[in-house]
Amino acid sequence: MNFKTVLFDFDGTIADTNRLISESHFVVMEENFPGRFKKEEMAQFNGPSLEEIYGNLDRERQDELVARYREVMLEKHDDMIGMFPGIKEVLKNLKQEGLRLGVVSTKRSDVLKRGVSILGITEYFDTIIGSSDFSHPKPDPESLFLAMDHLGAERETSVMVGDNHHDVVAGNNAGVTSVFVGWSEKTTAFIQPYRPTKIVKDPQELEEYILSGVRV
């Protein structure tokens, strides 16, 4: 396959924000649902939209809980955000090969762009799509279609790369190649029922897979 467009999830795929997200959720959970959750259970909340997470817990207080999570997360954000080893090199190499790159995340757009900027990778992306830009989060394909429209991308030559089943299912729903990353908190056994097109163990394998049809 000769890929031309690669869409990346952000948290847990590019950005190592797993501890940031888990600690922020745990603060909110302890404040509002004391004793209901253990800290090690917070990984389940990495992936779904904030509205889905807190709406399921308390529909009437959803907006209040989401706002509190964002407040806690932003206090920690700049100090705790990091990038997985090898990711920046992959982005640089894909860009040098002429591929169009985008970020598609359920994170609020301004916070997303702030994170991309802190990591020093803004230059590699042709579009950055956050939750402020669409109505229906992944696994609905709306955000992917929006990014593809910005990039003039076709389904047959596009890839969605992510660390959660929401990313894989969104890619499948959009009719693009879906890639699950092995550095996710989720296991390959967990993701297999969602039928990703490809599972890669590390950034190097991701780059090799995407460029396999480009470097001929």
Secondary structure, DSSP 8 states (H G I E B T S, - for coil): ----EEEE--BTTTEE-HHHHHHHHHHHHHHHSTTTS-GGGGGGGSSS-HHHHHHHH-GGGHHHHHHHHHHHHHHHHHHH-EE-TTHHHHHHHHHHTT-EEEEE-SS-HHHHHHHHHHTT-GGG-SEEE-GGG-SS-TTSTHHHHHHHHHHT--GGGEEEEESSHHHHHHHHHHTSEEEEETTSSS-HHHHGGG--SEEESSHHHHHHHHHTTT--
